[in-house]
Each structure stands twice: as C-alpha cells, then as structure tokens.
C-alpha cells in the first residue's frame, strides 16, 4: 500500500514538545497537572464568597461601607495576578532543530577529541563572563542546547525555562523570567487579602457571633502563615536578586568565594530590576503557522482523485527530504511504491503511438482537372 504526503497548515503550539497544555488557540499555556490550581481557586473564591455573603452586610452597616468595596478590589487584583501567572509562558526556551543539534554535537566532539574506552567523557560546559565573574552554561541533553545563565530544565513540564525559579503547583505553572513578578504580586496581594479578611472576621465574631465566621477564621489562620511566609521568603530573594533554584542549590552561598554576579549590591536596585524591569516577549511563537506533511494511503485517496480529476484536477506533490543526520535511513512511507511508479510509467502501447495519417499531396494536373470540372458544373 503506497502513501501520499499531503501538506496542511497547523499552529505551532500543537507541535511544541514538552508536557504543557494549551487552550484558547495557544493563548493559554499551563502545566498538565492542574489539580492543585483548581484547589487554589476554590479556597480563594470560597473564602471571599463567605466573607461577602455573611460579614460584609453587617460590617457595612455598623462600621463602614468601604469595607466590602476595598475587599472586592483586593479580590479582583488577586484573581488577575493568579490568572496572569498561571496562563502565561514562564519563559520556555525552544529546543534545537535537528540540524542545530547535529552541529552542536560535532562541535562538542571536535572540542573533546577521542575519549578512550572506559573513561567518562568530560562534562558539556561552556564558560561565560558576567560582571567579571565566570558562569558555567550547562548542556541540556533533552533540549539539545546550552542553557542560558540562570536557566534550568523543569522535570514536570519537560522544558528549559529562562531564569527558572521553581515549579509552583498552586498556580499550575512554572515560575520563570516572564511571570515571576506576577507571581510575587499574587502572593503579596493574597497575603493582604488574607490578613484583611482574618481581621474583620475577628471583629465580626466580637460584635456578633456567627458559625460561618468561625469557619472563616480557622481557614484564614492556617492560610495566613504559609502565604505570608512565602511572601517574606520571596521578598528576601528579590532583595538579593536571587532565585529559589539558586538558593536551594547554594549557587552564590560564598562557599567557593563565588559571588552573585547579578546582584547590584543594593536592595533598591535589585527590587527595581526584578519588579520594574522590561517585559520580555515570548520566544516560542505559539500561535504561528507551520506546514505539516501527513501521509495518506493511496487506496483511500484514489476514489477522491478519480472523481475530481474529471472536473477540477488537483495536483498532488510528494515531498522527499534528505536525512539531516548521517546514516539516517529514509522511512518506508516516504519511498515511492511499485504501484505509484507503475501509474507514472507509460504503458507499452503508449510508448509508440501510431503516426497520424496524412493525405497525399495533389499534383498540379489533378488540381487543374478539378478546377475544370467545377467550372462545368457551375
């Protein structure tokens, strides 16, 4: 059975490697494990719904109508920062193309030379200088690239992320170069919202006991320590211009007299760079269009081509590309089959078509007799 290659246009997000999921035609990008993210939404929305339904009416009448207004604005800001963090590209780096990977492998082999049998090859590392400090760029065997400084490969999303901080299951996404500031604003605003609801819940319990208020106090009490503690930890990291991944690994702990080359030695400058720096565009081009060759069996495509050839013939092309890697064999589907070659080759009868019959040339005498006969008839 022969196969015909048909070219169709697809979005690039449909063919991106890794373990991410896309929605809204590639506009929304998240991790596949989103169960904890739904739990985060439920806790935030549920707690605020109870506060607006039971405490806000009483507090607005007896204390101030500004209490529910400020709580609503703070709730909307928290939800905006959460969705912005969860639905955005954290800074995923594209993987190397086959020809790029082949070129990098050739460069590494040429630099390392022949390694004797039984010996481990040297690590694939490149050294770059940043602010008079040597930084090592490690090679990613999955993405086939030398990762930029501060980038790391996320094992959950299976992608390299630029300025990788950590993978946060509570937001259902990685936290990296493009969404770290929104993650920090989310944790900070959520801390303020939790403290705000917890404070006025205690006020409501003192003024008027209510069973739902006691439940909210317990939820906010256990949430308060974790959220406020997380906000304080990231505030400390921002003041040093450091990531969670670097802090866990001890990259700039000073044990080997290695200082952080990204720190400005000033808390205000570090905070301004992390929180007020430029917004970096995505390098994935998720919604771009690419062409894909999909094989279709000749038996299923034959009736369509026969019926349409009489009215509106459509040319079919077979795209065959040479292997990018040496000693790579061409797949069997891309090879022309015997039936396809038989259809293209002419039959023995068509090789020597009969010569057309040409009437013999008339002589001048015959033409004269024909003209006299024509005159007599007239």
C-alpha positions as CSV (number, residue, x, y, z in Angstrom):
1,X,0.0,0.0,0.0
2,X,1.5,3.3,-1.1
3,X,1.3,6.6,0.8
4,X,0.8,10.1,-0.4
5,X,2.1,13.1,1.6
6,X,-0.5,15.8,2.0
7,X,0.6,19.2,3.3
8,X,-1.6,21.0,5.8
9,X,-1.2,24.1,8.0
10,X,-1.2,23.8,11.8
11,X,-0.5,26.0,14.7
12,X,3.0,25.7,16.2
13,X,1.6,25.2,19.7
14,X,0.1,21.8,18.5
15,X,3.6,20.5,17.8
16,X,5.6,22.0,20.7
17,X,7.5,19.4,22.7
18,X,7.2,19.1,26.4
19,X,4.3,18.4,28.9
20,X,2.4,21.7,28.7
21,X,-1.3,22.1,27.8
22,X,-2.7,24.9,25.6
23,X,-6.1,26.5,25.5
24,X,-7.8,29.3,23.6
25,X,-5.8,28.6,20.4
26,X,-2.5,28.7,22.1
27,X,-3.1,31.9,24.2
28,X,-3.2,30.0,27.5
29,X,-0.2,27.9,28.5
30,X,-0.2,25.7,31.7
31,X,1.2,22.6,33.0
32,X,-0.6,19.3,32.7
33,X,-1.0,18.8,36.5
34,X,-3.7,21.4,37.3
35,X,-5.5,19.8,40.2
36,X,-3.8,21.9,42.9
37,X,-4.6,25.1,40.8
38,X,-8.3,24.3,41.0
39,X,-7.9,23.9,44.7
40,X,-6.3,27.3,44.9
41,X,-9.3,28.8,43.0
42,X,-11.8,27.1,45.3
43,X,-10.1,28.3,48.5
44,X,-9.8,31.9,47.4
45,X,-13.3,32.2,45.8
46,X,-15.0,30.2,48.6
47,X,-13.5,32.2,51.4
48,X,-14.2,35.5,49.8
49,X,-17.8,34.4,48.9
50,X,-18.5,33.6,52.6
51,X,-17.0,36.9,53.7
52,X,-19.1,38.9,51.2
53,X,-22.3,36.9,52.0
54,X,-22.2,37.0,55.8
55,X,-19.8,39.5,57.2
56,X,-19.8,42.4,54.7
57,X,-23.5,43.3,55.0
58,X,-23.3,43.6,58.8
59,X,-19.9,45.4,58.8
60,X,-21.0,47.8,56.0
61,X,-24.0,48.9,58.1
62,X,-22.4,49.1,61.6
63,X,-18.8,50.1,60.7
64,X,-18.2,51.4,57.2
65,X,-19.4,50.7,53.6
66,X,-15.8,51.0,52.4
67,X,-15.0,47.6,53.9
68,X,-16.7,45.4,51.2
69,X,-15.5,47.8,48.5
70,X,-11.9,47.5,49.4
71,X,-12.2,43.8,49.8
72,X,-13.8,43.5,46.3
73,X,-10.9,45.5,44.7
74,X,-8.3,43.4,46.5
75,X,-10.0,40.2,45.5
76,X,-10.1,41.2,41.8
77,X,-6.4,42.1,41.9
78,X,-5.6,38.7,43.5
79,X,-7.5,36.9,40.8
80,X,-5.9,38.9,38.0
81,X,-2.4,38.2,39.2
82,X,-3.2,34.5,39.7
83,X,-4.6,34.0,36.2
84,X,-1.8,36.1,34.7
85,X,0.8,33.8,36.4
86,X,-1.0,30.6,35.6
87,X,-1.9,31.3,31.9
88,X,1.3,32.8,30.7
89,X,4.5,31.5,29.2
90,X,7.0,31.4,32.1
91,X,9.9,31.8,29.6
92,X,10.2,28.4,28.0
93,X,13.2,28.1,25.6
94,X,12.7,26.4,22.3
95,X,14.6,23.1,21.6
96,X,17.3,22.9,19.0
97,X,16.3,21.9,15.5
98,X,17.8,18.6,14.1
99,X,20.4,20.4,12.1
100,X,21.3,22.6,15.0
101,X,21.6,19.6,17.4
102,X,23.9,17.9,14.8
103,X,26.1,21.0,14.5
104,X,26.4,21.3,18.3
105,X,27.3,17.6,18.6
106,X,30.0,18.0,16.0
107,X,31.4,21.0,17.9
108,X,31.5,19.1,21.2
109,X,33.2,16.1,19.6
110,X,35.8,18.3,18.0
111,X,36.5,20.1,21.2
112,X,36.7,17.0,23.4
113,X,38.5,14.8,20.9
114,X,38.5,11.0,21.1
115,X,37.8,9.7,24.6
116,X,39.5,6.3,25.4
117,X,37.2,3.4,26.0
118,X,36.1,3.0,29.6
119,X,36.6,6.7,30.5
120,X,33.8,9.1,31.1
121,X,33.6,12.0,28.6
122,X,34.2,15.5,30.0
123,X,31.1,17.4,31.1
124,X,29.5,19.5,28.4
125,X,30.0,23.0,29.8
126,X,30.7,26.4,28.4
127,X,32.1,29.3,30.4
128,X,30.9,32.9,30.0
129,X,31.9,36.0,31.9
130,X,29.2,38.1,33.6
131,X,30.3,41.2,35.6
132,X,33.8,39.8,35.9
133,X,32.5,36.5,37.2
134,X,32.8,33.2,35.4
135,X,29.4,31.5,34.9
136,X,29.1,28.0,33.6
137,X,26.5,27.2,30.9
138,X,25.3,23.5,31.2
139,X,24.2,21.4,28.2
140,X,20.7,20.1,28.3
141,X,20.5,16.5,26.8
142,X,16.7,16.8,26.3
143,X,16.5,20.2,24.6
144,X,20.0,19.8,22.9
145,X,21.0,23.3,23.8
146,X,23.4,25.1,26.1
147,X,21.1,26.7,28.6
148,X,21.4,30.4,29.1
149,X,22.5,31.7,32.5
150,X,20.1,31.1,35.3
151,X,18.0,28.7,33.1
152,X,17.1,25.2,34.2
153,X,15.1,22.2,32.9
154,X,11.8,21.6,34.6
155,X,11.2,17.9,35.0
156,X,7.4,18.4,35.4
157,X,6.9,20.5,32.3
158,X,9.9,18.9,30.5
159,X,11.1,22.2,29.1
160,X,14.0,24.5,29.8
161,X,12.8,27.8,31.4
162,X,14.8,31.0,31.4
163,X,15.6,32.4,34.9
164,X,13.9,29.3,36.4
165,X,12.7,30.0,39.9
166,X,10.6,26.9,40.7
167,X,7.6,24.9,39.6
168,X,4.5,26.0,41.6
169,X,1.6,23.5,41.7
170,X,-0.6,26.1,43.4
171,X,-0.6,28.2,40.2
172,X,-0.3,25.2,37.9
173,X,2.7,26.5,36.0
174,X,6.4,27.2,36.2
175,X,7.6,30.5,37.6
176,X,10.3,32.0,35.5
177,X,11.6,35.1,33.7
178,X,8.2,36.2,32.2
179,X,5.8,35.6,35.1
180,X,7.9,35.9,38.3
181,X,6.8,39.5,39.1
182,X,3.1,38.5,38.7
183,X,3.7,35.5,41.0
184,X,5.2,37.8,43.6
185,X,2.4,40.3,43.3
186,X,-0.1,37.4,43.6
187,X,1.5,36.2,46.9
188,X,1.7,39.7,48.3
189,X,-1.8,40.7,47.5
190,X,-3.1,37.3,48.7
191,X,-1.3,37.9,52.0
192,X,-3.0,41.3,52.3
193,X,-6.4,39.8,51.4
194,X,-6.0,37.0,54.0
195,X,-5.0,39.5,56.7
196,X,-7.9,41.8,55.8
197,X,-10.5,39.0,56.0
198,X,-9.0,37.5,59.1
199,X,-9.0,40.8,60.9
200,X,-12.6,41.7,60.1
201,X,-13.7,38.1,60.8
202,X,-12.4,38.6,64.4
203,X,-14.2,41.9,64.6
204,X,-17.4,40.3,63.4
205,X,-17.0,37.5,66.0
206,X,-16.6,40.0,68.8
207,X,-19.5,42.1,67.7
208,X,-21.8,39.3,66.7
209,X,-21.1,35.5,66.9
210,X,-21.8,33.6,63.7
211,X,-21.0,30.0,62.8
212,X,-19.7,30.7,59.3
213,X,-17.4,33.4,60.7
214,X,-15.7,30.9,63.0
215,X,-15.1,28.7,60.0
216,X,-13.5,31.5,58.0
217,X,-11.3,32.4,61.0
218,X,-9.9,28.9,61.1
219,X,-9.3,28.8,57.3
220,X,-7.6,32.2,57.3
221,X,-5.5,31.3,60.3
222,X,-3.9,28.3,58.7
223,X,-3.6,30.0,55.3
224,X,-2.0,33.1,56.8
225,X,1.2,31.6,58.0
226,X,2.0,29.8,54.7
227,X,1.1,32.7,52.4
228,X,2.8,35.4,54.5
229,X,5.8,33.2,55.0
230,X,6.1,32.6,51.2
231,X,5.8,36.3,50.5
232,X,8.5,37.1,53.0
233,X,10.9,34.5,51.6
234,X,10.5,35.8,48.0
235,X,10.9,39.4,49.3
236,X,14.3,38.2,50.7
237,X,15.2,36.7,47.4
238,X,14.2,39.8,45.4
239,X,16.4,42.0,47.6
240,X,19.4,39.8,46.7
241,X,18.4,39.3,43.1
242,X,18.4,35.6,43.5
243,X,16.1,32.7,42.5
244,X,14.6,29.9,44.6
245,X,16.6,27.4,42.5
246,X,19.9,29.2,43.1
247,X,19.1,29.4,46.9
248,X,18.3,25.7,47.2
249,X,21.5,24.7,45.2
250,X,23.6,27.3,47.1
251,X,25.0,28.7,43.8
252,X,26.0,32.0,45.4
253,X,26.4,30.9,49.0
254,X,30.0,32.1,49.1
255,X,31.5,28.7,50.0
256,X,33.8,28.7,47.0
257,X,34.2,32.5,47.1
258,X,31.7,32.8,44.3
259,X,29.6,35.9,44.5
260,X,26.3,36.6,42.8
261,X,27.1,38.3,39.5
262,X,23.5,39.5,39.0
263,X,23.3,41.4,42.3
264,X,23.8,45.2,42.3
265,X,24.8,45.2,46.0
266,X,21.8,47.4,46.5
267,X,18.4,46.3,47.7
268,X,16.5,49.1,45.9
269,X,18.3,48.4,42.6
270,X,17.7,44.7,42.9
271,X,14.0,45.2,43.6
272,X,13.6,47.6,40.7
273,X,15.3,45.2,38.3
274,X,13.1,42.3,39.2
275,X,9.8,44.1,39.7
276,X,10.1,47.1,37.3
277,X,12.3,45.7,34.6
278,X,11.2,45.3,30.9
279,X,8.5,42.8,30.0
280,X,10.2,40.1,27.9
281,X,8.3,38.7,24.9
282,X,7.8,35.0,24.4
283,X,10.3,33.2,22.1
284,X,8.0,30.3,21.3
285,X,5.7,31.9,18.7
286,X,2.9,29.6,19.9
287,X,0.3,30.9,17.6
288,X,2.5,30.9,14.5
289,X,1.6,28.7,11.5
290,X,3.7,25.8,10.2
291,X,3.3,23.2,7.4
292,X,3.0,19.6,8.3
293,X,3.2,16.6,5.9
294,X,0.8,13.9,6.9
295,X,0.8,10.5,5.0
296,X,-2.5,9.3,3.4
297,X,-2.9,5.8,2.0
298,X,-3.3,5.6,-1.8
299,X,-6.3,3.4,-1.6
300,X,-8.3,5.9,0.4
301,X,-7.2,8.8,-1.7
302,X,-7.7,7.1,-5.1
303,X,-11.5,7.4,-5.4
304,X,-11.3,11.1,-4.5
305,X,-8.7,11.8,-7.1
306,X,-10.5,9.9,-9.8
307,X,-13.8,11.7,-9.3
308,X,-12.3,15.1,-9.0
309,X,-9.8,14.7,-11.9
310,X,-12.5,15.0,-14.5
311,X,-14.0,18.3,-13.2
312,X,-11.2,20.0,-11.3
313,X,-7.9,18.2,-11.1
314,X,-5.7,19.0,-8.1
315,X,-2.0,18.4,-8.4
316,X,-0.5,16.2,-5.7
317,X,3.1,16.5,-4.8
318,X,5.2,14.2,-2.8
319,X,7.8,15.9,-0.7
320,X,11.0,13.9,-0.1
321,X,13.8,15.4,2.1
322,X,17.3,14.1,2.6
323,X,18.1,12.9,6.1
324,X,19.6,15.6,8.4
325,X,21.7,13.2,10.4
326,X,24.3,11.0,8.7
327,X,23.5,7.3,8.3
328,X,19.8,8.1,8.7
329,X,17.5,6.0,6.6
330,X,14.6,7.3,4.8
331,X,11.3,6.0,6.2
332,X,9.4,3.4,4.1
333,X,6.4,5.7,3.9
334,X,8.4,8.3,2.0
335,X,9.7,5.8,-0.6
336,X,7.8,5.6,-3.9
337,X,5.9,2.4,-4.1
338,X,5.7,0.0,-7.1
339,X,2.1,0.9,-7.7
340,X,2.9,4.6,-7.8
341,X,5.8,4.1,-10.2
342,X,3.6,1.9,-12.4
343,X,1.0,4.6,-12.6
344,X,3.6,7.2,-13.7
345,X,5.4,4.9,-16.2
346,X,3.7,4.8,-19.6
347,X,2.2,1.5,-21.0
348,X,3.8,-0.3,-23.9
349,X,1.1,0.8,-26.2
350,X,1.6,4.4,-25.3
351,X,5.4,4.2,-25.9
352,X,5.0,4.1,-29.7
353,X,1.8,5.9,-30.7
354,X,0.6,5.3,-34.3
355,X,1.6,8.0,-36.7
356,X,-1.3,10.2,-38.0
357,X,-2.5,9.7,-41.5
358,X,-1.6,12.5,-43.8
359,X,-3.4,12.8,-47.1
360,X,-1.2,12.6,-50.2
361,X,-0.2,15.8,-51.9
362,X,-2.1,16.5,-55.1
363,X,-0.2,17.0,-58.3
364,X,-0.7,20.2,-60.4
365,X,-2.5,18.2,-63.2
366,X,-5.0,16.9,-60.8
367,X,-5.7,20.3,-59.5
368,X,-6.3,21.6,-63.0
369,X,-8.8,18.9,-63.8
370,X,-10.6,19.5,-60.5
371,X,-11.0,23.2,-61.4
372,X,-12.4,22.5,-64.9
373,X,-14.9,20.1,-63.5
374,X,-16.0,22.6,-61.0
375,X,-16.5,25.3,-63.8
376,X,-18.6,22.9,-65.9
377,X,-20.9,22.1,-63.0
378,X,-21.5,25.8,-62.4
